[in-house]
């Protein structure tokens, strides 16, 4: 179940590698426009929200202490102060992604077809719907923000 969502997520994750490759550490934490979510916040936010569903499906939660900096409603601050390092954020994203995928693959069908009791219940009525959104829609949305930061920093589009 969810093999197409996993494949789409891995494609977006591959695109993310391209988006991050030419950014300096300074640009990783830059907010080129007022209120813009910097790359570090976007990636940390995604790591946090891939870690949570892995936990919902029985895997160990490793980023619970990241809520203050990266959960919905948190406000990014410019610069690296108060954030994990770029390397830690990138590693956490990849690790949380891998744990989430493994937890989805290991989850029995009845767990994934159960009612979503967590968030966006009307739009995403089952846990499979929620996992699909978190793997694909949520990641694509935030990598769109990363693309906007890149463009604001003067980088060309990647495709």
C-alpha positions as a Markdown table, in Angstrom:
| # | Residue | x | y | z |
|---|---|---|---|---|
| 1 | Unk | 0.0 | 0.0 | 0.0 |
| 2 | Unk | 1.1 | 3.6 | -0.7 |
| 3 | Unk | 3.9 | 2.5 | -3.1 |
| 4 | Unk | 3.0 | 5.3 | -5.6 |
| 5 | Unk | 3.2 | 7.9 | -2.8 |
| 6 | Unk | 6.5 | 6.5 | -1.6 |
| 7 | Unk | 7.9 | 6.7 | -5.2 |
| 8 | Unk | 6.7 | 10.2 | -5.6 |
| 9 | Unk | 8.2 | 11.2 | -2.2 |
| 10 | Unk | 11.5 | 9.7 | -3.2 |
| 11 | Unk | 11.4 | 11.7 | -6.5 |
| 12 | Unk | 10.7 | 14.9 | -4.5 |
| 13 | Unk | 13.5 | 14.0 | -2.2 |
| 14 | Unk | 15.9 | 13.6 | -5.1 |
| 15 | Unk | 14.8 | 17.0 | -6.4 |
| 16 | Unk | 15.6 | 18.4 | -2.9 |
| 17 | Unk | 19.2 | 17.3 | -3.2 |
| 18 | Unk | 19.5 | 19.4 | -6.4 |
| 19 | Unk | 17.9 | 22.4 | -4.6 |
| 20 | Unk | 20.3 | 22.3 | -1.7 |
| 21 | Unk | 23.5 | 21.4 | -3.6 |
| 22 | Unk | 24.6 | 25.0 | -4.5 |
| 23 | Unk | 23.3 | 26.9 | -1.5 |
| 24 | Unk | 25.9 | 28.2 | 0.9 |
| 25 | Unk | 25.5 | 27.7 | 4.7 |
| 26 | Unk | 24.6 | 31.4 | 4.9 |
| 27 | Unk | 21.9 | 31.0 | 2.2 |
| 28 | Unk | 20.5 | 27.9 | 4.0 |
| 29 | Unk | 19.4 | 30.2 | 6.9 |
| 30 | Unk | 18.6 | 33.3 | 4.8 |
| 31 | Unk | 15.2 | 34.9 | 4.6 |
| 32 | Unk | 15.5 | 37.0 | 1.4 |
| 33 | Unk | 12.0 | 38.5 | 1.9 |
| 34 | Unk | 10.3 | 39.4 | 5.1 |
| 35 | Unk | 8.5 | 36.5 | 6.7 |
| 36 | Unk | 9.8 | 34.0 | 4.1 |
| 37 | Unk | 10.5 | 30.5 | 5.5 |
| 38 | Unk | 14.2 | 29.9 | 5.1 |
| 39 | Unk | 15.5 | 26.6 | 3.7 |
| 40 | Unk | 16.6 | 25.4 | 7.1 |
| 41 | Unk | 13.1 | 25.9 | 8.5 |
| 42 | Unk | 11.4 | 24.2 | 5.6 |
| 43 | Unk | 13.7 | 21.1 | 5.8 |
| 44 | Unk | 13.5 | 20.9 | 9.6 |
| 45 | Unk | 9.7 | 21.3 | 9.4 |
| 46 | Unk | 9.5 | 18.4 | 6.9 |
| 47 | Unk | 11.8 | 16.2 | 9.1 |
| 48 | Unk | 9.6 | 16.9 | 12.1 |
| 49 | Unk | 6.4 | 16.0 | 10.2 |
| 50 | Unk | 7.9 | 12.9 | 8.7 |
| 51 | Unk | 9.1 | 11.8 | 12.1 |
| 52 | Unk | 5.7 | 12.2 | 13.7 |
| 53 | Unk | 3.8 | 9.8 | 11.3 |
| 54 | Unk | 6.6 | 7.2 | 11.7 |
| 55 | Unk | 5.8 | 7.4 | 15.4 |
| 56 | Unk | 2.1 | 7.1 | 14.7 |
| 57 | Unk | 2.9 | 3.8 | 12.9 |
| 58 | Unk | 5.1 | 2.4 | 15.6 |
| 59 | Unk | 8.6 | 3.6 | 14.8 |
| 60 | Unk | 10.7 | 5.5 | 17.4 |
| 61 | Unk | 10.1 | 9.3 | 17.4 |
| 62 | Unk | 13.5 | 11.1 | 17.3 |
| 63 | Unk | 12.7 | 14.7 | 16.7 |
| 64 | Unk | 10.0 | 15.4 | 19.3 |
| 65 | Unk | 12.1 | 18.2 | 20.8 |
| 66 | Unk | 12.1 | 20.0 | 17.4 |
| 67 | Unk | 8.5 | 21.3 | 17.9 |
| 68 | Unk | 9.5 | 24.7 | 19.2 |
| 69 | Unk | 11.6 | 25.5 | 16.1 |
| 70 | Unk | 9.8 | 23.6 | 13.4 |
| 71 | Unk | 6.2 | 22.7 | 14.2 |
| 72 | Unk | 3.2 | 24.4 | 12.5 |
| 73 | Unk | 2.9 | 27.9 | 13.9 |
| 74 | Unk | 6.6 | 28.3 | 14.7 |
| 75 | Unk | 8.2 | 31.4 | 13.3 |
| 76 | Unk | 11.6 | 31.1 | 11.5 |
| 77 | Unk | 14.2 | 33.6 | 12.6 |
| 78 | Unk | 17.0 | 34.6 | 10.3 |
| 79 | Unk | 20.4 | 33.1 | 10.7 |
| 80 | Unk | 21.6 | 29.9 | 12.3 |
| 81 | Unk | 21.3 | 30.9 | 15.9 |
| 82 | Unk | 18.9 | 28.6 | 17.8 |
| 83 | Unk | 18.8 | 26.0 | 15.0 |
| 84 | Unk | 20.6 | 22.7 | 14.5 |
| 85 | Unk | 23.4 | 22.8 | 12.0 |
| 86 | Unk | 22.8 | 22.4 | 8.3 |
| 87 | Unk | 24.3 | 19.0 | 8.4 |
| 88 | Unk | 22.1 | 17.9 | 11.3 |
| 89 | Unk | 18.9 | 19.3 | 9.6 |
| 90 | Unk | 19.7 | 17.5 | 6.3 |
| 91 | Unk | 20.5 | 14.3 | 8.0 |
| 92 | Unk | 17.4 | 14.5 | 10.1 |
| 93 | Unk | 15.2 | 15.0 | 7.0 |
| 94 | Unk | 16.7 | 12.0 | 5.2 |
| 95 | Unk | 16.5 | 9.8 | 8.3 |
| 96 | Unk | 12.9 | 10.8 | 9.1 |
| 97 | Unk | 12.0 | 10.2 | 5.5 |
| 98 | Unk | 13.5 | 6.7 | 5.6 |
| 99 | Unk | 11.9 | 5.9 | 9.0 |
| 100 | Unk | 8.5 | 7.0 | 7.7 |
| 101 | Unk | 8.8 | 4.9 | 4.6 |
| 102 | Unk | 9.8 | 1.9 | 6.6 |
| 103 | Unk | 7.0 | 2.4 | 9.1 |
| 104 | Unk | 4.4 | 2.7 | 6.2 |
| 105 | Unk | 5.8 | -0.5 | 4.5 |
| 106 | Unk | 5.6 | -2.4 | 7.8 |
| 107 | Unk | 2.1 | -1.1 | 8.8 |
| 108 | Unk | -0.7 | -3.6 | 8.4 |
| 109 | Unk | -3.4 | -2.6 | 6.0 |
| 110 | Unk | -6.0 | -2.3 | 8.7 |
| 111 | Unk | -3.8 | 0.4 | 10.4 |
| 112 | Unk | -3.5 | 2.4 | 7.2 |
| 113 | Unk | -7.2 | 2.0 | 6.3 |
| 114 | Unk | -8.3 | 3.1 | 9.8 |
| 115 | Unk | -9.8 | 6.5 | 10.3 |
| 116 | Unk | -7.4 | 9.4 | 10.5 |
| 117 | Unk | -7.9 | 10.9 | 14.0 |
| 118 | Unk | -4.9 | 13.3 | 13.8 |
| 119 | Unk | -5.3 | 16.2 | 11.4 |
| 120 | Unk | -7.2 | 17.3 | 8.3 |
| 121 | Unk | -9.7 | 14.5 | 8.9 |
| 122 | Unk | -12.3 | 15.8 | 6.5 |
| 123 | Unk | -9.9 | 16.0 | 3.5 |
| 124 | Unk | -7.8 | 13.0 | 4.6 |
| 125 | Unk | -10.2 | 10.5 | 6.1 |
| 126 | Unk | -7.9 | 7.5 | 6.5 |
| 127 | Unk | -4.4 | 7.1 | 7.9 |
| 128 | Unk | -3.3 | 6.1 | 4.3 |
| 129 | Unk | -4.6 | 9.4 | 3.1 |
| 130 | Unk | -2.7 | 11.3 | 5.8 |
| 131 | Unk | 0.5 | 9.4 | 5.0 |
| 132 | Unk | 0.1 | 10.1 | 1.3 |
| 133 | Unk | -0.3 | 13.8 | 2.0 |
| 134 | Unk | 2.7 | 14.0 | 4.3 |
| 135 | Unk | 4.9 | 12.1 | 1.9 |
| 136 | Unk | 3.9 | 13.9 | -1.3 |
| 137 | Unk | 1.7 | 17.0 | -0.9 |
| 138 | Unk | 3.4 | 18.4 | 2.2 |
| 139 | Unk | 6.9 | 17.8 | 0.9 |
| 140 | Unk | 6.2 | 19.2 | -2.5 |
| 141 | Unk | 4.6 | 22.3 | -0.9 |
| 142 | Unk | 7.6 | 23.0 | 1.2 |
| 143 | Unk | 10.1 | 22.3 | -1.5 |
| 144 | Unk | 8.2 | 24.8 | -3.6 |
| 145 | Unk | 9.0 | 27.3 | -0.8 |
| 146 | Unk | 12.7 | 26.3 | -1.0 |
| 147 | Unk | 12.5 | 26.9 | -4.8 |
| 148 | Unk | 11.1 | 30.4 | -4.0 |
| 149 | Unk | 14.0 | 31.1 | -1.7 |
| 150 | Unk | 16.4 | 30.0 | -4.3 |
| 151 | Unk | 14.8 | 32.3 | -6.9 |
| 152 | Unk | 14.8 | 35.2 | -4.5 |
| 153 | Unk | 18.5 | 34.5 | -4.0 |
| 154 | Unk | 19.1 | 34.8 | -7.7 |
| 155 | Unk | 19.4 | 31.1 | -8.5 |
| 156 | Unk | 17.9 | 29.9 | -11.8 |
| 157 | Unk | 15.1 | 27.3 | -11.9 |
| 158 | Unk | 16.3 | 23.7 | -11.9 |
| 159 | Unk | 13.7 | 22.5 | -14.4 |
